[in-house]
Amino acid sequence: MTRALLIDTDPGIDDAVAIALALASPEVNVIGITTVGGNSGLAATTRNALRLLEFFGRSDIPVASGYDEPYGRAKMETGYEPVHGNDGLAGVDLPEPTTKAVSTDAPAFLADKIRNSPYPVTLIAIGPLTNIAHLVDKHPDVIPMIERFVIMGGAARTGNVTPVAEFNIWHDPEAAKRVFASGINTVMVGLDVTHSVKTHEHLWGWLKDGSKFGNVFDHILTSYTDFYSMFYGERMTHQHDALAMAEAIWPNMMELEPAFIDVECQGDLTTGMTVTDTRLRNDVKPNGYVAWSIDGDEFHTRLMSALAALASTVG
């Protein structure tokens, strides 16, 4: 049975790859997308979601915009421009969308989709958890209806924005803390697993075929690789969001371990840290799972096959 998939996102180059993977996978039916401020401001992430869906020929999928400001603090920073460019998609030449967001209330949109889906719903968040925290507050009745909740965020070991904090959680730690405490059984696909997989540049060589799809994705992924090369000294990328999407599409593709996960919001050195307790001692109960590893070769095979199938429909 096809599962319904809701995507909360802040596109974002790796978000674009993740969205493409979802649309190309027959195991899931994308029933809606919500946008949040993160990699870029909300106006840009919403525009990018609409532009991508039109490019993919999927303007039938509704988009709702959500929150630009964090849940419990003033905005500190929106993304890091050298990673995604000033528009979030490396300045790629995509036409303006002919459609608009159907709502500016992402939590209400998500709640409506969850309540009315005839199929089990997987919710995946690949940006800051601001919209999801407001969903928990405003529509608590739908939380038990979510069959599976997957996030790209956090790290049990090493961060990227700081030594201990990953960007999506660091951007809005109070929202993440609220979500982890909400009762949603969360699969945390964090840097522990996403940093374990290197997508080397040669794997994207097929995008240089002169096709419409190839031109767009070669542009954004070359820009992304240029940043990684400057930062890490290697022509590769970590496909953070696509890896989380893989776990949402193909459950238990990753090695998962039950854990109690909380978020540090006040530490001078540790704000945004996901404190991940896998010991579960003294009657501590897990509130989710932490992902540790994945077969990188299998991931790349599935990713490239799915994107090639989507490319054939886009042209």
N, C-alpha and C positions, 0 to 999 in steps of 0.2 A: 504494500500500500504506500502510495506517495505521501510524504509528510509535508505539512505546510511549514513554510519558513518565513519568519519575520527578521529583517536585518536592520539593526540600529548602527549607524555608520557616520564617519566624518571624512569623506573622500577628498584627498589621499590617494597616492599612487598604489600602495599595497592594498588599499580598500578596493580600488578599481579592479585589480586582479582577483580579489576575493569575490566581488560581485559577479564578475564574468564567470568564475568557477561555479557559483551557485546557479546562475542562469543556464549553464551548459550541462547541469547534472540532473538526469531524469529522476533521481531518487527523491528530489525535493521540488516543491512548487512554491516559488517566491510570491507571497500574497501581499507584500507591502514592504516599504523601506521608510525608515525615519532617519532624520539627520540631526546632528548635534555639533556644536562648536568644539574644535579640537585641533586637528592638523591645520585647519584654516578656520576663519570665522564662519558663523552659521550661514550667512548669505552665500559664501563661496561653496561650502559643503553641500548646501541644498541645490545650488545651480549645477554643481558637478554631478550629483546624483541624477538630476533630470537630464543633463547632457549625455551621460553614459547610457541611461536607459533608452534614450532616443537613438543613439548610435547603435545600440544592440538590437534595435527594432522592437523594444519592449516598453513602449510608452503606455501600454495598458496597465502596467504595475503602478499603483498609486504611491506617491511620496508625500509624507507629512514632515514639516519642519518642527524642531523642538526648541531646546534651550541653548543659548549662546553663553550665558553666564553660569559659572559653577553653582552647585547646589548649596554650599554653605560658606562661601568666601568670595572675595573679589577675584576676578580673573587675573592670573599671574602672567600668563604667556599663552599665545595661540600658536601652537606648532613651532617649527623651526624652519624658516624659509628655505635655507639651502637644501633641505631634504625634499620638499614637495613643490617648491616654487611659490611665487606670490599668489597664484590662483589655486593652489592645491594639486594641480595636475601638470606641473612643469611647463606651463604655457602651451600645451598641446592645442592644435588647431581643430577644435570641435565646434560645430555651429551652436548657436543659442537654441535652447529647447523651445518647442512649440507648446509644451504643456506647462502647467504650474502645479505647485504643491496643493494638495486637496485640503490641507488643514495646517494650521500653525500650532496645534495642540497634539504633539506627538504622543504623550501618554494616553490621551483619550482615544486616539487613532489605534494605538496598539491594543488597548483594552477592548475596543469594538471588534477588532480582527480576531483576538483570542476568544472572545465570547461566542462569536458567530462562525468559527471555523468548524466544518463537519469532520475535519481530520485532526489528528494530534499535531500540536504546534511546537516547533523548535524556535526559540528566540536566540539570536546571536547578536552580541554587542561587540563591535570592533573599533569603538571609539571610547571616549570617556563615558562613565556610567550615569551621567546627569539625567537623561531622559528616563532611565530605568529606575532611579531613585524616586523620581516624581511619580512614576507609574505605581510603585509600591505604596507611596503615600496616598495617592488619589483614587486608586482602583485596586485595593487589596484583595477584592473578591476574585480577581483573575489570576492571582499568583499561583494558587494550587492547580489551575487549569493548564499551566505551561508544562508540557511534557519534559522538555529538556532546555536548559539554559547554558549557553557556551559564551565565554568572553575571551577576547584577546586582551590580556592585561596582566600586570603583576609579575612578580618574580619571587621564587622562594630563596634564590641565592644572590644574584647580582643584577643591579638595575642598569638603566641606560641614561636617564636624565641626571640621576645622582648615583652614587655607588650602590644604593639599595632600592631605588624607586624607578619603576617603569613609567613611561610617559602617560598612558591613558589613566592610570591610577593617580599619579602625581598631579595631573591636571585638575582633578576633582576628587580628592581623597575622601571628603565627607560623603559624597554620593556613593563611592565604592563601599565605604563602611556601612552605610545604610542598606545597600543591596545585600552584602554578605550576611547581615543580621536579619534579613527579611523572611527567611524560610525558603527562598528559592535555592534549590539544590544546584550549585554552580560548578561547571567544569572550567577551571582556570587554565587557559592555554597561555602561559607566560613566557618570559624570555628564556627560562630553563630549557624549553623544547624548541622555541623558534630560533634561538641562537645556535642550536645543535645542527641545523640544516642550512647549508650554503647552496644557493641557487647561482651557479657560475654562469658567466655571460654567454658562453657557447651554447647553453641550453635554449637561448632565445634566438639563435641564428635563423631559425625558420621564419621569424617575423620580417626578415629583410627580403620578402618576396614581392614587394611592390603593391600588395593588396591594401584595401582600405583599412582592414583590421590591423594588418601588419604595420602599416605606417604609423598609426596612432599608438599602438602598444610598443613598437620599437622606440618611438620617441620618448615615451614616459619611462620605460624601463632602462633605456640608455642613460637618461638623466639620473635615475635612481642609482644605477651602477656607478656613474661618475661620482656621486656623493660618497658611496661606500668605498670606492677606490681612494678618494681623498682622505677619508676618515680612517679606513682600516688597511689601506695599502694592498687591496686585493679586488679584482674585477668580479665581484659577486654581490648578491644581496641576500638579506634575510626576509623571506616572504611571510612576515608576521601574521597578517590578516588572512591570507590564503591558507595558512596552516590551521588557524582556528576554524576557518570555514570547512576545511577537510574533515575535522573532527565533528562538526555539526552535520555534515552530509553523510559521513561514514562513521557512525558512533563506535567508539572504542578502537579507532585506528591507532590511537596513542596509548602508551602505558600510563594508566591513571592510578593515583593513590588517594584513598580517602584522607581528608584533612579538615582541621578547623582553621578557617582563614579569617583574619581580621586586618584592619588597616590602621597604621599609625598616622594621626592627624596633627599632633602637637610637637613632635620631636624636632629639636634644633637641627639635627643631622639626618633624621629618618622620616621626615614627612613624606607620605605616599608609599611607604614600605608596606608590602603585604606580608604580614607575620603569619607564617604557615606552619601549623603544628600538626605533624604527622604522628606524633607519639601517642596522642589520644589517651593520656593518663588521667587518673583521678576523676573518672566519669565525664571527661570532656568528649562531646559528641561531634562527629564531622558535620560540617555544613556545606561540603562540596568535595571536589576532587582537584588535585593538582596534576597537570600533565608533565611527564618527565622526558619522554622520548617518542620517536616515530621512525619508521623505516623511510629514510630520505629518498631512496631510489623509488620506492613504491609511490611516495607522494609526488615526485616529479613525473613519473609515468602517468599517473592519473591527472595531474594538473595539465600537462602538455596535451594529453589526449582530449580533455574537455575543452581547452581553449581552442584547439585546432577544429573541433566540431563547431564551436560557436563562430570561429572565423569563417568557416564555409558558408554559414548562413548570412553573415554580415557582408562578405565579399572582400 
